[in-house]
Amino acid sequence: MEPGNRRLIRPSISEATDRPPRKDAGAKKVMPPDQTNAENFYYLKQMQSKTPMTIVLKDGEILSGVIEWYDKCCLKLNREGAPNLLIYKSNVKYMHKA
């Protein structure tokens, strides 16, 4: 038995371009939100209850006080017997309740 003449079947260019576009081809991934509600909730709760906080900076310095206000990049720490501080969030290693 001789093998038959086999041909690869391809669609013509006009048939390939006439197809409707795939749904996932144009879909872009949604960027995650810039700020989470969990961070806002935590800071607001600590500010309202005036919870004494301990903030450890990246260089190892330890600061204690009450968070007076915050924004996207800074925290204002109100301290007794010492000057108030404006701290960049990027310099904070971690923080916890005192």
Secondary structure, DSSP 4 states (H G I P E B T S, - for coil): -PPP--------HHHHHTSPPPTTTS--PPPPPSS-HHHHHHHHHHHHHT-EEEEEETTS-EEEEEEEEE-SSEEEEE-TTS--EEEEGGGEEEEEE-
